[in-house]
Amino acid sequence: MSSLPHTSPRLVVGVGSLLLTFVATYVTVTAPGFPGNLLSWPRALAGRLRRDLPRGDRATAAWCGVALWSVLVTGLHFGGLHYRVYTTRPWWDLLTHAMGGVGVAAILAMTHRRSVAAGQSTWWLIPAVLAIGSGFEVYEFVFKTFWYNWTLRFYVVDTIIDLIINTSGAVVVAVALAGYRSLTGVTAADDATAGTEFPK
């Protein structure tokens, strides 16, 4: 009787992803500009949505854009699974991972808009998305079966590429935020509340 793939040499991917999750989380919470307690993020997101959605201004529009982006990524992912696009078009996986990285980074930036708008560093978004992405790889290792027939080499390469593409999405968002702040002249020395509200 053969052992389950979870106890095979491919376990290195699951354990490696778990370790990377912890390392990336540590880097995130120690990065300059990191906004507060990691455990308070779900409450911060709920509070931000509760404040922003009824406003009917740019903040509301931005959240609607993030929601539409999330629906698009979800549709591409599940559509790709249902129609087996992932197996016939290798770039589909890259597309959904890149878009997912952009979406997660945008949600984090919108949730912690006060620190972003106050001119604090946004580079913590990159290890944060890496931590979330590697945590998702752990989830796939434990609960998914698509990798059972993959070789160890293929599985390692696929996981590394997924994480690089996820993280590149976060890099795009961090660079865009840094560029926006540069154009608008916002610095860390500015008033901590400056720019926290979108103009109506």
Order of alpha helices (4+ residues) and beta strands (2+ residues): alpha-alpha-alpha-alpha-alpha-alpha-alpha-alpha
